[in-house]
Amino acid sequence: MFELRPSGPLLLVPMRDHGRTNRGLSVLCVLLLWLGQLSLPRVIADDALDPSWSHVIGRLLAQRWQVGEDWSFTYGPLGWFATVVDEPLLWWPRYWLFELGWRLAASCVLASAFWRLEQLWQRALAVLLATVLPLEFDAYAIALLAAACVLLGEPQRAWVRWGLAGLLASLALIKFTLLVASAGALAALCFSREWKRGVADLGRMLTCVLLLWILLGQSPANLLPWFDNSLQIAAAYGSGQSKTPPTDQLVLALAVMACQVVLLLRGSSGPGLKLALAGAYFVSWKAGITRGDDHTPYFLGFAALAPWLCGSGRLAAVRVAASALAVTALALAPQTSRPEPLQWPRLAFERAWAGFTPMQARDRLNSERLTRAARFDRPQIRARVGDAPIDVYNHHQGVALLNGLNYQPRPIPHSYVAFTPRLQSLDVAGYRTRPPQFVLFRLATIDDRFPMHEHSQLLDHYLRTYEPVWSERGDLLLQRSASESGLTLTPLEVQECGWEEWIPVPEVADDQLRLALDLRPNAAGRLVNLLYRSAELMLEIEDDQGRSRSFRIVPELAREPFLLGPLVLGNEGFVALYERTPLPRPRRIRFHCPPVFRFAWPERFGLKFQRGELQRAPLTGLAARIGASLFERAPIGIDAPRDLLRINHSGLEKVFSFAPSSLTFALSPADRRVEARFGLESDPQGRDSSRRICVRVAVIERGQLRLLSERWLEPGREATDRGPQSLQLDLPVGQPEYLILAATLPEGDAVRNAWFWWSDVRILPAR
């Protein structure tokens, strides 16, 4: 028999003169930690971002794609195991090797660290928290890293040290952040009297990293490229994906961090261990606060366990305060990212039960996969693609996998992290050496970014070497052209501007207008980004219709010239680029920086305008030919809170544009009349819907908005407002440039769930 020794040199040591109670508590501790953190796959990837990238890295591991050569991401070859997304090819390896094997070893390490606490109630509380709390994997992994550092700070037998090194190596190959944190923590342990032991532990971990890399079918030559690419992504993550944390979460997180600092400074640990633990705290802080809108549980989950991993018994009050604050903050976290506190014990039990009934869990996922595949079925795209290789732009890879397409990604499969020109050039080079025949395309972004600057090099490559051949349920299918078109860039203007300063943009007639920014944080900004997070910078664009829109701009992405005008904000606009259909054009722009971050950026910065000329013939009538628009003429601009939903509803094919929304159509001198059908429906899921809406028809003439018609719909009160409504309206004599069909909600509408639709929109010449 074995037990966990409170302060001895081994994780598990032979029982001597302790009774059965102590043995039972030791075993119970490990089992509870193990069962509480079992996490079998339970999510099917679809068109959502996180499930899609999670499924991709699992599929690429199963197919032995080379990390660092075939694809790169901040997650490594073991990254899929840290997610809850299903990959059928890896179900049983995950169950036996990771959930039953790896997590049991991790539970022994955590239990051994907790068992060094001097009082039984502290051990019991620590185990209870680690069992019941719904920990994100990042929080769990950094707690495991801290526990391993505590154990490595003591004398251990060689096989124990090798086991801990292997455990840390597995963390390192899950995520680049954990690689840096693990290597940094072991390097910090060298700053002690036993520095030779620390150096040996670091060498063991790096050796295990290399061995695991090879065992996973990866080439040793690709380890450094993966490290280099991940470093570039991680370096720009702050400015690329930072989000403001809720005020209450930030205040509680700062209070928790203050308690952690007290524990470190007043604890009895040596300087090397204190430095290693401080590094773990910092990595966890950055993981949770940089993207603070939904990632704060990454820090708070770790912070709830960290006080029980080190320190002395006399600091019990500080331990309790730090842990209680972290748990309170977790309970108050936005419900979009965390379950309600009352559900935590039930969810822990469900995770444990799934570990004992893997076949039932597998069957439930298979059933869910069939349902999800029917929902995201793309039969016409699937028929056109067949077995040909296909890539996906932007982040809905789950749709391609659900449809059984031959998914072959580019080197950076997830475009929203291709932050630098070098990362973008890797994708373009990958297309030249291994070009996919098709691309499943959707011009969608995260965090309200300006769409055409998210991966400008790849978007340009699509315009030059691919063309749309079909559209189905919001997805464009691009097919590789027989030849590559030219794209000529001509410098126009180079100037400086400041924050909140309106800048007129050059006119380029029917050509493209490109913009590049030379915008870099100053020394104070780099320090703030390191210790806290970067500002969310915004680009405001006023177009020739007099409308203003704001988009997030990422400085690293904006250094590469991107398409500013015409304004392409979705698939319809992207198709219009091939047709050369007129689109709204920017008239002037300005940049915004939150006042509290203004000190972190230069007062003035450079920008460069270029003219772009695409040498390919217009594909006239493309939108109608490929089914990219329900209407006879595709809208050139769409403003809506959600993506358009095109469905056959009540015997009529409709486009739901979810008010408040507007559709903009380009007009020609021959256009004299508009006809359409429209209406307001109730929410099909039975939720509360907005019951009143205003439908407006307007034109833009010489830059001025002119209202032609206005009508309020109130189906709940007026019988005539129920069902399809008809619009027949003559356009004004003159030369209006644009037609706007808008649906707005009454002021003060709190529901903002208006299922408004258009159908059969036609713009006709005079009778």
Helices and strands as residue ranges (DSSP letters): E 2-3, E 13-14, H 20-37, H 49-62, G 79-82, G 88-90, H 91-93, I 94-102, H 103-114, H 120-132, H 137-152, H 158-172, H 176-188, H 195-215, G 220-222, H 223-241, H 247-266, H 271-289, H 296-305, G 306-308, G 313-315, H 316-332, G 341-343, H 344-356, H 358-375, H 379-385, E 389-393, H 397-402, E 406-407, G 415-417, H 421-433, E 438-441, G 451-453, H 456-465, E 466-472, E 475-480, E 486-498, E 503-504, E 512-518, H 523-531, E 538-543, E 548-552, H 555-558, E 562-565, H 571-579, E 586-592, G 595-600, E 604-615, H 622-625, E 637-639, E 645-649, E 652-656, E 661-666, E 671-681, E 693-701, E 704-713, G 719-721, E 725-730, E 738-744, E 755-765
